[in-house]
């Protein structure tokens, strides 16, 4: 067979490896798979020292090129000691870069240990490694990842620095608590409605000042609707008489028990949120000041005044974000401090 001139080989190489695996259609994938299996000379080896890992919840299968070890596919457990043994074996095989799928949260410990060992880790979305039918075993998956990575067909996912990941952990935990508190409020409202206590018709939120005062009084044994209505906050639009009428229900022991349970759960979530706020505030204060001493921009007024969120952190979060990132995203229309925190904790500080 007549060899292709070098320039022709390079031209074919560039054409055949253009794009990533997930960007190819079915026909292109079949053609690429044929070339990979036959080790077609037209394929450019982008990562010669590559390995692939199939992540599992109990074990991980790791594949290297057959030329690197007599047993090119090995299975490692999930304990820290076994993950360190995995890293040592990969380094012994001369591996410099590893590709693995972002499966659940099982990949995190593997990623951290391999990164600490000095290996470059490609974190790949599972959809980007979609294979053709018939290759289902863990061994084959790890080998397939290794081959795709060898030819540069995988795209590395963004993973922020440890500084950002720590903040993201605190913020996600806080958001989970907000959602949990909301579910407790919904179940409180359900119990009240089942007793025909129509607070929802006169109060916008039973977790507000008036709603909480009334619920606590009910749980304390008060049943007189007029006495309960006296807890009305002056800011509430409904009158005491309207509130009193909404509190004329039928009290049932089992539903009062549920109401107590959900109120306790709601208060616990509020306590946990306050602890998250303290932790987040302390963390922001300890970070490097990237504002370079610049003053915090004046807060913009954005159209109609929105109702204040009862879930807003009880500290100056906007100043902390500006100091840590050097950017005030709240200057952008429709972005408040809560949204800005989510953006920065997920995407990082670099807004360029």
MITOR-282554 format. One record per residue (C-alpha): residue number from 1; x, y, z; residue in three letters. Coordinates in nm, 4 decimals. Layout:
! residues N
<num = NUM; px = X; py = Y; pz = Z; residu = ALA>
...
This chain:
! residues 352
<num = 1; px = 0.0000; py = 0.0000; pz = 0.0000; residu = UNK>
<num = 2; px = 0.1396; py = 0.3347; pz = -0.1039; residu = UNK>
<num = 3; px = 0.2078; py = 0.5660; pz = 0.1905; residu = UNK>
<num = 4; px = 0.0520; py = 0.9100; pz = 0.1931; residu = UNK>
<num = 5; px = 0.2811; py = 1.2111; pz = 0.1762; residu = UNK>
<num = 6; px = 0.3267; py = 1.3849; pz = 0.5179; residu = UNK>
<num = 7; px = 0.1248; py = 1.6881; pz = 0.4154; residu = UNK>
<num = 8; px = -0.1666; py = 1.4672; pz = 0.3100; residu = UNK>
<num = 9; px = -0.1556; py = 1.2793; pz = 0.6404; residu = UNK>
<num = 10; px = -0.1659; py = 1.6055; pz = 0.8349; residu = UNK>
<num = 11; px = -0.4548; py = 1.7345; pz = 0.6230; residu = UNK>
<num = 12; px = -0.6549; py = 1.4162; pz = 0.6868; residu = UNK>
<num = 13; px = -0.5669; py = 1.4292; pz = 1.0549; residu = UNK>
<num = 14; px = -0.7019; py = 1.7790; pz = 1.0990; residu = UNK>
<num = 15; px = -1.0182; py = 1.6922; pz = 0.9123; residu = UNK>
<num = 16; px = -1.0852; py = 1.3638; pz = 1.0939; residu = UNK>
<num = 17; px = -1.0329; py = 1.4917; pz = 1.4484; residu = UNK>
<num = 18; px = -1.2163; py = 1.8188; pz = 1.4041; residu = UNK>
<num = 19; px = -1.4739; py = 1.8687; pz = 1.6799; residu = UNK>
<num = 20; px = -1.5636; py = 1.6537; pz = 1.9779; residu = UNK>
<num = 21; px = -1.7416; py = 1.3194; pz = 1.9938; residu = UNK>
<num = 22; px = -2.0724; py = 1.4714; pz = 2.1036; residu = UNK>
<num = 23; px = -2.0670; py = 1.7114; pz = 1.8070; residu = UNK>
<num = 24; px = -2.0677; py = 1.4292; pz = 1.5513; residu = UNK>
<num = 25; px = -2.3766; py = 1.2767; pz = 1.3945; residu = UNK>
<num = 26; px = -2.4373; py = 0.9011; pz = 1.3965; residu = UNK>
<num = 27; px = -2.2663; py = 0.8432; pz = 1.0622; residu = UNK>
<num = 28; px = -1.9594; py = 1.0416; pz = 1.1658; residu = UNK>
<num = 29; px = -1.9418; py = 0.8529; pz = 1.4950; residu = UNK>
<num = 30; px = -1.9526; py = 0.5165; pz = 1.3181; residu = UNK>
<num = 31; px = -1.6740; py = 0.6256; pz = 1.0863; residu = UNK>
<num = 32; px = -1.4675; py = 0.7592; pz = 1.3757; residu = UNK>
<num = 33; px = -1.5268; py = 0.4400; pz = 1.5731; residu = UNK>
<num = 34; px = -1.4040; py = 0.2330; pz = 1.2788; residu = UNK>
<num = 35; px = -1.0884; py = 0.4423; pz = 1.2606; residu = UNK>
<num = 36; px = -1.0284; py = 0.4193; pz = 1.6349; residu = UNK>
<num = 37; px = -1.0705; py = 0.0401; pz = 1.6357; residu = UNK>
<num = 38; px = -0.8351; py = -0.0009; pz = 1.3410; residu = UNK>
<num = 39; px = -0.5920; py = 0.2590; pz = 1.4821; residu = UNK>
<num = 40; px = -0.6105; py = 0.4454; pz = 1.1532; residu = UNK>
<num = 41; px = -0.2887; py = 0.6329; pz = 1.0777; residu = UNK>
<num = 42; px = -0.4910; py = 0.9408; pz = 0.9827; residu = UNK>
<num = 43; px = -0.5963; py = 0.9915; pz = 1.3462; residu = UNK>
<num = 44; px = -0.3889; py = 1.2386; pz = 1.5396; residu = UNK>
<num = 45; px = -0.2806; py = 1.1281; pz = 1.8857; residu = UNK>
<num = 46; px = -0.3455; py = 1.4346; pz = 2.1006; residu = UNK>
<num = 47; px = -0.2875; py = 1.2781; pz = 2.4432; residu = UNK>
<num = 48; px = -0.0357; py = 0.9913; pz = 2.4104; residu = UNK>
<num = 49; px = -0.0199; py = 0.9378; pz = 2.7880; residu = UNK>
<num = 50; px = -0.3954; py = 0.9015; pz = 2.8443; residu = UNK>
<num = 51; px = -0.6085; py = 0.6772; pz = 3.0623; residu = UNK>
<num = 52; px = -0.9834; py = 0.6293; pz = 3.1038; residu = UNK>
<num = 53; px = -1.1813; py = 0.5600; pz = 3.4213; residu = UNK>
<num = 54; px = -1.5324; py = 0.4198; pz = 3.4437; residu = UNK>
<num = 55; px = -1.6678; py = 0.5604; pz = 3.7715; residu = UNK>
<num = 56; px = -1.8913; py = 0.3447; pz = 3.9921; residu = UNK>
<num = 57; px = -2.0355; py = 0.3618; pz = 4.3401; residu = UNK>
<num = 58; px = -1.8435; py = 0.0561; pz = 4.4656; residu = UNK>
<num = 59; px = -1.5484; py = 0.0281; pz = 4.2274; residu = UNK>
<num = 60; px = -1.3738; py = 0.2078; pz = 3.9428; residu = UNK>
<num = 61; px = -1.2340; py = 0.0469; pz = 3.6258; residu = UNK>
<num = 62; px = -0.9179; py = 0.2090; pz = 3.4922; residu = UNK>
<num = 63; px = -0.7800; py = 0.1515; pz = 3.1420; residu = UNK>
<num = 64; px = -0.4418; py = 0.2406; pz = 2.9949; residu = UNK>
<num = 65; px = -0.2909; py = 0.1520; pz = 2.6579; residu = UNK>
<num = 66; px = -0.1852; py = -0.2180; pz = 2.6332; residu = UNK>
<num = 67; px = 0.1742; py = -0.1047; pz = 2.5806; residu = UNK>
<num = 68; px = 0.1832; py = 0.0515; pz = 2.9290; residu = UNK>
<num = 69; px = 0.1125; py = -0.2573; pz = 3.1425; residu = UNK>
<num = 70; px = 0.0601; py = -0.6325; pz = 3.1116; residu = UNK>
<num = 71; px = -0.2786; py = -0.5813; pz = 3.2763; residu = UNK>
<num = 72; px = -0.4006; py = -0.2645; pz = 3.0999; residu = UNK>
<num = 73; px = -0.7413; py = -0.2608; pz = 3.2727; residu = UNK>
<num = 74; px = -0.7617; py = -0.2753; pz = 3.6505; residu = UNK>
<num = 75; px = -1.0395; py = -0.2456; pz = 3.9066; residu = UNK>
<num = 76; px = -0.9909; py = -0.0324; pz = 4.2169; residu = UNK>
<num = 77; px = -1.2178; py = 0.0116; pz = 4.5171; residu = UNK>
<num = 78; px = -1.3469; py = 0.3412; pz = 4.6498; residu = UNK>
<num = 79; px = -1.1540; py = 0.3749; pz = 4.9761; residu = UNK>
<num = 80; px = -0.8914; py = 0.6459; pz = 5.0024; residu = UNK>
<num = 81; px = -0.6121; py = 0.3884; pz = 5.0157; residu = UNK>
<num = 82; px = -0.7315; py = 0.2197; pz = 4.6966; residu = UNK>
<num = 83; px = -0.7692; py = 0.5535; pz = 4.5178; residu = UNK>
<num = 84; px = -0.4107; py = 0.6413; pz = 4.6106; residu = UNK>
<num = 85; px = -0.3026; py = 0.3018; pz = 4.4782; residu = UNK>
<num = 86; px = -0.4840; py = 0.3878; pz = 4.1549; residu = UNK>
<num = 87; px = -0.2910; py = 0.7137; pz = 4.1260; residu = UNK>
<num = 88; px = 0.0396; py = 0.5359; pz = 4.1944; residu = UNK>
<num = 89; px = -0.0317; py = 0.2734; pz = 3.9272; residu = UNK>
<num = 90; px = -0.1223; py = 0.5381; pz = 3.6698; residu = UNK>
<num = 91; px = 0.2022; py = 0.7239; pz = 3.7375; residu = UNK>
<num = 92; px = 0.3988; py = 0.3984; pz = 3.7116; residu = UNK>
<num = 93; px = 0.2385; py = 0.3484; pz = 3.3690; residu = UNK>
<num = 94; px = 0.3604; py = 0.6923; pz = 3.2611; residu = UNK>
<num = 95; px = 0.0087; py = 0.8368; pz = 3.2474; residu = UNK>
<num = 96; px = -0.0209; py = 1.2150; pz = 3.2567; residu = UNK>
<num = 97; px = -0.3863; py = 1.2771; pz = 3.1773; residu = UNK>
<num = 98; px = -0.7024; py = 1.0880; pz = 3.2733; residu = UNK>
<num = 99; px = -1.0614; py = 1.1095; pz = 3.1458; residu = UNK>
<num = 100; px = -1.3631; py = 1.0121; pz = 3.3533; residu = UNK>
<num = 101; px = -1.7348; py = 1.0760; pz = 3.3567; residu = UNK>
<num = 102; px = -1.9010; py = 1.3027; pz = 3.6119; residu = UNK>
<num = 103; px = -2.1159; py = 1.0242; pz = 3.7584; residu = UNK>
<num = 104; px = -2.3194; py = 1.1415; pz = 4.0587; residu = UNK>
<num = 105; px = -2.0809; py = 1.2540; pz = 4.3321; residu = UNK>
<num = 106; px = -1.8651; py = 0.9400; pz = 4.3120; residu = UNK>
<num = 107; px = -1.6111; py = 1.1112; pz = 4.0872; residu = UNK>
<num = 108; px = -1.5207; py = 1.3855; pz = 4.3361; residu = UNK>
<num = 109; px = -1.2867; py = 1.1840; pz = 4.5592; residu = UNK>
<num = 110; px = -1.1206; py = 1.0260; pz = 4.2534; residu = UNK>
<num = 111; px = -1.0714; py = 1.3676; pz = 4.0937; residu = UNK>
<num = 112; px = -0.9195; py = 1.5201; pz = 4.4070; residu = UNK>
<num = 113; px = -0.6731; py = 1.2375; pz = 4.4700; residu = UNK>
<num = 114; px = -0.5593; py = 1.2169; pz = 4.1066; residu = UNK>
<num = 115; px = -0.5195; py = 1.5944; pz = 4.0937; residu = UNK>
<num = 116; px = -0.3148; py = 1.5904; pz = 4.4146; residu = UNK>
<num = 117; px = -0.0951; py = 1.3228; pz = 4.2559; residu = UNK>
<num = 118; px = -0.0117; py = 1.5647; pz = 3.9736; residu = UNK>
<num = 119; px = -0.2289; py = 1.4085; pz = 3.7036; residu = UNK>
<num = 120; px = -0.4387; py = 1.6159; pz = 3.4642; residu = UNK>
<num = 121; px = -0.8021; py = 1.5105; pz = 3.5009; residu = UNK>
<num = 122; px = -1.0621; py = 1.5556; pz = 3.2284; residu = UNK>
<num = 123; px = -1.4111; py = 1.5589; pz = 3.3762; residu = UNK>
<num = 124; px = -1.6496; py = 1.4620; pz = 3.0975; residu = UNK>
<num = 125; px = -2.0261; py = 1.4876; pz = 3.0758; residu = UNK>
<num = 126; px = -2.1719; py = 1.1389; pz = 3.0243; residu = UNK>
<num = 127; px = -2.3693; py = 1.2609; pz = 2.7222; residu = UNK>
<num = 128; px = -2.0436; py = 1.3489; pz = 2.5494; residu = UNK>
<num = 129; px = -1.9168; py = 0.9910; pz = 2.5697; residu = UNK>
<num = 130; px = -2.2322; py = 0.8301; pz = 2.4335; residu = UNK>
<num = 131; px = -2.1218; py = 0.5134; pz = 2.2636; residu = UNK>
<num = 132; px = -2.2655; py = 0.2944; pz = 1.9930; residu = UNK>
<num = 133; px = -2.4794; py = -0.0043; pz = 2.1047; residu = UNK>
<num = 134; px = -2.3058; py = -0.3181; pz = 2.2236; residu = UNK>
<num = 135; px = -2.0312; py = -0.1739; pz = 2.4444; residu = UNK>
<num = 136; px = -2.1833; py = -0.1899; pz = 2.7904; residu = UNK>
<num = 137; px = -1.9310; py = -0.3442; pz = 3.0311; residu = UNK>
<num = 138; px = -1.7283; py = -0.1365; pz = 3.2772; residu = UNK>
<num = 139; px = -1.4056; py = -0.2616; pz = 3.1198; residu = UNK>
<num = 140; px = -1.5155; py = -0.1559; pz = 2.7713; residu = UNK>
<num = 141; px = -1.6380; py = 0.1814; pz = 2.8968; residu = UNK>
<num = 142; px = -1.3019; py = 0.2611; pz = 3.0554; residu = UNK>
<num = 143; px = -1.1187; py = 0.1532; pz = 2.7380; residu = UNK>
<num = 144; px = -1.3519; py = 0.3615; pz = 2.5238; residu = UNK>
<num = 145; px = -1.2927; py = 0.6692; pz = 2.7388; residu = UNK>
<num = 146; px = -0.9189; py = 0.6143; pz = 2.7141; residu = UNK>
<num = 147; px = -0.9327; py = 0.5921; pz = 2.3337; residu = UNK>
<num = 148; px = -1.1543; py = 0.8975; pz = 2.2913; residu = UNK>
<num = 149; px = -0.9240; py = 1.0934; pz = 2.5204; residu = UNK>
<num = 150; px = -0.6136; py = 0.9726; pz = 2.3371; residu = UNK>
<num = 151; px = -0.7434; py = 1.1235; pz = 2.0132; residu = UNK>
<num = 152; px = -0.8599; py = 1.4480; pz = 2.1739; residu = UNK>
<num = 153; px = -1.2301; py = 1.3811; pz = 2.1204; residu = UNK>
<num = 154; px = -1.3426; py = 1.4723; pz = 2.4726; residu = UNK>
<num = 155; px = -1.4188; py = 1.8152; pz = 2.6110; residu = UNK>
<num = 156; px = -1.3096; py = 1.8969; pz = 2.9663; residu = UNK>
<num = 157; px = -1.5847; py = 2.0290; pz = 3.1927; residu = UNK>
<num = 158; px = -1.5323; py = 2.3420; pz = 3.3988; residu = UNK>
<num = 159; px = -1.4439; py = 2.2819; pz = 3.7618; residu = UNK>
<num = 160; px = -1.3850; py = 2.5920; pz = 3.9735; residu = UNK>
<num = 161; px = -1.1056; py = 2.6404; pz = 4.2230; residu = UNK>
<num = 162; px = -1.1262; py = 2.5104; pz = 4.5788; residu = UNK>
<num = 163; px = -1.2070; py = 2.8623; pz = 4.6976; residu = UNK>
<num = 164; px = -1.5161; py = 2.8744; pz = 4.4773; residu = UNK>
<num = 165; px = -1.6161; py = 2.5161; pz = 4.5546; residu = UNK>
<num = 166; px = -1.6143; py = 2.5894; pz = 4.9281; residu = UNK>
<num = 167; px = -1.8405; py = 2.8898; pz = 4.8846; residu = UNK>
<num = 168; px = -2.0648; py = 2.6900; pz = 4.6515; residu = UNK>
<num = 169; px = -2.1021; py = 2.4181; pz = 4.9161; residu = UNK>
<num = 170; px = -2.2199; py = 2.6705; pz = 5.1757; residu = UNK>
<num = 171; px = -2.4558; py = 2.8429; pz = 4.9323; residu = UNK>
<num = 172; px = -2.6082; py = 2.5198; pz = 4.7989; residu = UNK>
<num = 173; px = -2.6612; py = 2.3967; pz = 5.1537; residu = UNK>
<num = 174; px = -2.8370; py = 2.7216; pz = 5.2376; residu = UNK>
<num = 175; px = -3.0582; py = 2.6936; pz = 4.9295; residu = UNK>
<num = 176; px = -3.1481; py = 2.3367; pz = 5.0270; residu = UNK>
<num = 177; px = -3.2531; py = 2.4640; pz = 5.3695; residu = UNK>
<num = 178; px = -3.4643; py = 2.7381; pz = 5.2093; residu = UNK>
<num = 179; px = -3.6447; py = 2.4751; pz = 5.0024; residu = UNK>
<num = 180; px = -3.6908; py = 2.2496; pz = 5.3055; residu = UNK>
<num = 181; px = -3.8348; py = 2.5401; pz = 5.5047; residu = UNK>
<num = 182; px = -4.0733; py = 2.6102; pz = 5.2178; residu = UNK>
<num = 183; px = -4.1984; py = 2.2508; pz = 5.2229; residu = UNK>
<num = 184; px = -4.2654; py = 2.2766; pz = 5.5973; residu = UNK>
<num = 185; px = -4.4664; py = 2.5947; pz = 5.5355; residu = UNK>
<num = 186; px = -4.6705; py = 2.4189; pz = 5.2661; residu = UNK>
<num = 187; px = -4.7554; py = 2.1356; pz = 5.5018; residu = UNK>
<num = 188; px = -4.8457; py = 2.3828; pz = 5.7772; residu = UNK>
<num = 189; px = -5.0818; py = 2.5532; pz = 5.5350; residu = UNK>
<num = 190; px = -5.2323; py = 2.2173; pz = 5.4405; residu = UNK>
<num = 191; px = -5.3000; py = 2.1278; pz = 5.8050; residu = UNK>
<num = 192; px = -5.4615; py = 2.4675; pz = 5.8657; residu = UNK>
<num = 193; px = -5.6800; py = 2.4356; pz = 5.5573; residu = UNK>
<num = 194; px = -5.7941; py = 2.0879; pz = 5.6612; residu = UNK>
<num = 195; px = -5.9170; py = 2.2465; pz = 5.9863; residu = UNK>
<num = 196; px = -6.0835; py = 2.5208; pz = 5.7768; residu = UNK>
<num = 197; px = -5.8452; py = 2.7846; pz = 5.9132; residu = UNK>
<num = 198; px = -5.8368; py = 3.0175; pz = 5.6116; residu = UNK>
<num = 199; px = -5.5277; py = 3.2224; pz = 5.6982; residu = UNK>
<num = 200; px = -5.4090; py = 3.1991; pz = 5.3373; residu = UNK>
<num = 201; px = -5.7045; py = 3.4159; pz = 5.2324; residu = UNK>
<num = 202; px = -5.6039; py = 3.7062; pz = 5.4566; residu = UNK>
<num = 203; px = -5.2252; py = 3.6671; pz = 5.4859; residu = UNK>
<num = 204; px = -4.9862; py = 3.6458; pz = 5.1942; residu = UNK>
<num = 205; px = -4.7512; py = 3.4181; pz = 5.3879; residu = UNK>
<num = 206; px = -4.8114; py = 3.2140; pz = 5.7039; residu = UNK>
<num = 207; px = -4.4351; py = 3.2248; pz = 5.7686; residu = UNK>
<num = 208; px = -4.4499; py = 3.6035; pz = 5.8107; residu = UNK>
<num = 209; px = -4.4622; py = 3.7898; pz = 6.1431; residu = UNK>
<num = 210; px = -4.8411; py = 3.7736; pz = 6.1839; residu = UNK>
<num = 211; px = -4.8776; py = 3.4180; pz = 6.0571; residu = UNK>
<num = 212; px = -4.6054; py = 3.2845; pz = 6.2834; residu = UNK>
<num = 213; px = -4.7434; py = 3.4658; pz = 6.5887; residu = UNK>
<num = 214; px = -5.0900; py = 3.3199; pz = 6.5274; residu = UNK>
<num = 215; px = -4.9627; py = 2.9659; pz = 6.4656; residu = UNK>
<num = 216; px = -4.7497; py = 2.9707; pz = 6.7805; residu = UNK>
<num = 217; px = -5.0496; py = 3.0934; pz = 6.9809; residu = UNK>
<num = 218; px = -5.2670; py = 2.8147; pz = 6.8361; residu = UNK>
<num = 219; px = -5.0039; py = 2.5573; pz = 6.9286; residu = UNK>
<num = 220; px = -4.9881; py = 2.7164; pz = 7.2731; residu = UNK>
<num = 221; px = -5.3570; py = 2.6382; pz = 7.3244; residu = UNK>
<num = 222; px = -5.5308; py = 2.9607; pz = 7.2176; residu = UNK>
<num = 223; px = -5.8502; py = 2.8964; pz = 7.0216; residu = UNK>
<num = 224; px = -6.0382; py = 3.2285; pz = 7.0464; residu = UNK>
<num = 225; px = -6.0298; py = 3.3757; pz = 6.6909; residu = UNK>
<num = 226; px = -6.0532; py = 3.7354; pz = 6.8169; residu = UNK>
<num = 227; px = -5.7612; py = 3.6930; pz = 7.0554; residu = UNK>
<num = 228; px = -5.5613; py = 3.5270; pz = 6.7779; residu = UNK>
<num = 229; px = -5.6443; py = 3.8153; pz = 6.5427; residu = UNK>
<num = 230; px = -5.4866; py = 4.0581; pz = 6.7909; residu = UNK>
<num = 231; px = -5.1469; py = 3.9329; pz = 6.6738; residu = UNK>
<num = 232; px = -5.2071; py = 4.1186; pz = 6.3476; residu = UNK>
<num = 233; px = -4.9090; py = 4.3261; pz = 6.2367; residu = UNK>
<num = 234; px = -5.0020; py = 4.6864; pz = 6.1420; residu = UNK>
<num = 235; px = -4.8600; py = 4.6273; pz = 5.7932; residu = UNK>
<num = 236; px = -5.1154; py = 4.3561; pz = 5.7171; residu = UNK>
<num = 237; px = -5.3907; py = 4.4837; pz = 5.4872; residu = UNK>
<num = 238; px = -5.6657; py = 4.2633; pz = 5.6299; residu = UNK>
<num = 239; px = -5.8436; py = 4.3932; pz = 5.9385; residu = UNK>
<num = 240; px = -5.8571; py = 4.2125; pz = 6.2723; residu = UNK>
<num = 241; px = -6.2202; py = 4.1268; pz = 6.2051; residu = UNK>
<num = 242; px = -6.1346; py = 3.9667; pz = 5.8699; residu = UNK>
<num = 243; px = -5.8531; py = 3.7690; pz = 6.0292; residu = UNK>
<num = 244; px = -6.0809; py = 3.6579; pz = 6.3131; residu = UNK>
<num = 245; px = -6.3382; py = 3.5258; pz = 6.0657; residu = UNK>
<num = 246; px = -6.0693; py = 3.3258; pz = 5.8868; residu = UNK>
<num = 247; px = -5.9755; py = 3.1601; pz = 6.2181; residu = UNK>
<num = 248; px = -6.3184; py = 3.0107; pz = 6.2865; residu = UNK>
<num = 249; px = -6.2345; py = 2.6477; pz = 6.2176; residu = UNK>
<num = 250; px = -6.2747; py = 2.3058; pz = 6.3721; residu = UNK>
<num = 251; px = -5.9764; py = 2.1939; pz = 6.5754; residu = UNK>
<num = 252; px = -5.8584; py = 1.8362; pz = 6.5344; residu = UNK>
<num = 253; px = -5.5932; py = 1.6773; pz = 6.7519; residu = UNK>
<num = 254; px = -5.4180; py = 1.4873; pz = 6.4730; residu = UNK>
<num = 255; px = -5.3912; py = 1.7948; pz = 6.2489; residu = UNK>
<num = 256; px = -5.2692; py = 2.0085; pz = 6.5388; residu = UNK>
<num = 257; px = -4.9995; py = 1.7457; pz = 6.5916; residu = UNK>
<num = 258; px = -4.8983; py = 1.7754; pz = 6.2254; residu = UNK>
<num = 259; px = -4.8988; py = 2.1545; pz = 6.2551; residu = UNK>
<num = 260; px = -4.6657; py = 2.1330; pz = 6.5563; residu = UNK>
<num = 261; px = -4.4312; py = 1.8951; pz = 6.3735; residu = UNK>
<num = 262; px = -4.4099; py = 2.1186; pz = 6.0681; residu = UNK>
<num = 263; px = -4.3638; py = 2.4323; pz = 6.2780; residu = UNK>
<num = 264; px = -4.0753; py = 2.2644; pz = 6.4613; residu = UNK>
<num = 265; px = -3.9233; py = 2.1611; pz = 6.1290; residu = UNK>
<num = 266; px = -3.9584; py = 2.5134; pz = 5.9929; residu = UNK>
<num = 267; px = -3.7916; py = 2.6665; pz = 6.2987; residu = UNK>
<num = 268; px = -3.5087; py = 2.4136; pz = 6.2769; residu = UNK>
<num = 269; px = -3.4467; py = 2.5092; pz = 5.9123; residu = UNK>
<num = 270; px = -3.4406; py = 2.8768; pz = 6.0097; residu = UNK>
<num = 271; px = -3.1830; py = 2.8008; pz = 6.2782; residu = UNK>
<num = 272; px = -2.9693; py = 2.6056; pz = 6.0313; residu = UNK>
<num = 273; px = -2.9932; py = 2.8885; pz = 5.7770; residu = UNK>
<num = 274; px = -2.8673; py = 3.1341; pz = 6.0397; residu = UNK>
<num = 275; px = -2.5687; py = 2.9057; pz = 6.1036; residu = UNK>
<num = 276; px = -2.5022; py = 2.8901; pz = 5.7284; residu = UNK>
<num = 277; px = -2.5100; py = 3.2696; pz = 5.7178; residu = UNK>
<num = 278; px = -2.2518; py = 3.2949; pz = 5.9958; residu = UNK>
<num = 279; px = -2.0276; py = 3.0405; pz = 5.8261; residu = UNK>
<num = 280; px = -2.0577; py = 3.2113; pz = 5.4874; residu = UNK>
<num = 281; px = -1.9948; py = 3.5544; pz = 5.6365; residu = UNK>
<num = 282; px = -1.6813; py = 3.4321; pz = 5.8159; residu = UNK>
<num = 283; px = -1.5587; py = 3.2653; pz = 5.4977; residu = UNK>
<num = 284; px = -1.6046; py = 3.5797; pz = 5.2877; residu = UNK>
<num = 285; px = -1.4256; py = 3.7933; pz = 5.5471; residu = UNK>
<num = 286; px = -1.1230; py = 3.5617; pz = 5.5388; residu = UNK>
<num = 287; px = -1.0831; py = 3.5699; pz = 5.1599; residu = UNK>
<num = 288; px = -0.8419; py = 3.7837; pz = 4.9630; residu = UNK>
<num = 289; px = -0.9697; py = 4.1352; pz = 4.8928; residu = UNK>
<num = 290; px = -0.9948; py = 4.1578; pz = 4.5133; residu = UNK>
<num = 291; px = -1.1668; py = 4.4960; pz = 4.5148; residu = UNK>
<num = 292; px = -0.8227; py = 4.6634; pz = 4.5420; residu = UNK>
<num = 293; px = -0.9637; py = 4.9048; pz = 4.7959; residu = UNK>
<num = 294; px = -1.2314; py = 5.0369; pz = 4.5596; residu = UNK>
<num = 295; px = -1.5503; py = 5.1591; pz = 4.7293; residu = UNK>
<num = 296; px = -1.8662; py = 4.9545; pz = 4.6906; residu = UNK>
<num = 297; px = -2.0736; py = 5.1095; pz = 4.4078; residu = UNK>
<num = 298; px = -2.3954; py = 5.2738; pz = 4.5136; residu = UNK>
<num = 299; px = -2.6852; py = 5.0322; pz = 4.5016; residu = UNK>
<num = 300; px = -2.9096; py = 5.0877; pz = 4.2030; residu = UNK>
<num = 301; px = -3.2839; py = 5.1261; pz = 4.2270; residu = UNK>
<num = 302; px = -3.4430; py = 4.8806; pz = 3.9867; residu = UNK>
<num = 303; px = -3.7962; py = 4.9722; pz = 3.8867; residu = UNK>
<num = 304; px = -4.0789; py = 4.8757; pz = 4.1171; residu = UNK>
<num = 305; px = -3.9823; py = 4.7841; pz = 4.4680; residu = UNK>
<num = 306; px = -4.0066; py = 4.4113; pz = 4.5193; residu = UNK>
<num = 307; px = -4.1286; py = 4.2443; pz = 4.8328; residu = UNK>
<num = 308; px = -3.8345; py = 4.1699; pz = 5.0576; residu = UNK>
<num = 309; px = -3.7456; py = 3.8037; pz = 5.0758; residu = UNK>
<num = 310; px = -3.7617; py = 3.6489; pz = 5.4203; residu = UNK>
<num = 311; px = -3.4854; py = 3.4129; pz = 5.3109; residu = UNK>
<num = 312; px = -3.2279; py = 3.6844; pz = 5.2470; residu = UNK>
<num = 313; px = -2.9039; py = 3.6373; pz = 5.4482; residu = UNK>
<num = 314; px = -2.8892; py = 3.8386; pz = 5.7679; residu = UNK>
<num = 315; px = -2.5544; py = 4.0035; pz = 5.6917; residu = UNK>
<num = 316; px = -2.4086; py = 4.2356; pz = 5.4298; residu = UNK>
<num = 317; px = -2.3666; py = 3.9761; pz = 5.1563; residu = UNK>
<num = 318; px = -2.3320; py = 4.2333; pz = 4.8767; residu = UNK>
<num = 319; px = -2.0232; py = 4.3911; pz = 5.0343; residu = UNK>
<num = 320; px = -1.8701; py = 4.0478; pz = 5.0968; residu = UNK>
<num = 321; px = -1.9184; py = 3.9445; pz = 4.7340; residu = UNK>
<num = 322; px = -1.7715; py = 4.2694; pz = 4.6030; residu = UNK>
<num = 323; px = -1.4695; py = 4.2379; pz = 4.8289; residu = UNK>
<num = 324; px = -1.4078; py = 3.8759; pz = 4.7279; residu = UNK>
<num = 325; px = -1.4714; py = 3.9079; pz = 4.3539; residu = UNK>
<num = 326; px = -1.4005; py = 4.2735; pz = 4.2776; residu = UNK>
<num = 327; px = -1.7257; py = 4.2760; pz = 4.0799; residu = UNK>
<num = 328; px = -2.0710; py = 4.4058; pz = 4.1729; residu = UNK>
<num = 329; px = -2.3128; py = 4.2010; pz = 3.9648; residu = UNK>
<num = 330; px = -2.6104; py = 4.3677; pz = 4.1327; residu = UNK>
<num = 331; px = -2.5433; py = 4.6691; pz = 3.9101; residu = UNK>
<num = 332; px = -2.6912; py = 4.4632; pz = 3.6270; residu = UNK>
<num = 333; px = -3.0657; py = 4.4894; pz = 3.5772; residu = UNK>
<num = 334; px = -3.2676; py = 4.1975; pz = 3.7190; residu = UNK>
<num = 335; px = -2.9761; py = 4.0632; pz = 3.9254; residu = UNK>
<num = 336; px = -3.0158; py = 4.0903; pz = 4.3009; residu = UNK>
<num = 337; px = -2.7655; py = 3.9826; pz = 4.5640; residu = UNK>
<num = 338; px = -2.9124; py = 3.6303; pz = 4.5846; residu = UNK>
<num = 339; px = -2.8794; py = 3.5754; pz = 4.2094; residu = UNK>
<num = 340; px = -2.5309; py = 3.7287; pz = 4.2105; residu = UNK>
<num = 341; px = -2.4216; py = 3.4860; pz = 4.4819; residu = UNK>
<num = 342; px = -2.5491; py = 3.1898; pz = 4.2807; residu = UNK>
<num = 343; px = -2.3661; py = 3.3080; pz = 3.9672; residu = UNK>
<num = 344; px = -2.0352; py = 3.3667; pz = 4.1461; residu = UNK>
<num = 345; px = -2.0507; py = 3.0437; pz = 4.3467; residu = UNK>
<num = 346; px = -2.1197; py = 2.8368; pz = 4.0332; residu = UNK>
<num = 347; px = -1.9134; py = 3.0133; pz = 3.7656; residu = UNK>
<num = 348; px = -1.6346; py = 3.1726; pz = 3.9679; residu = UNK>
<num = 349; px = -1.5019; py = 3.5270; pz = 3.9901; residu = UNK>
<num = 350; px = -1.3625; py = 3.5713; pz = 3.6403; residu = UNK>
<num = 351; px = -1.6245; py = 3.7703; pz = 3.4501; residu = UNK>
<num = 352; px = -1.3994; py = 3.8417; pz = 3.1497; residu = UNK>
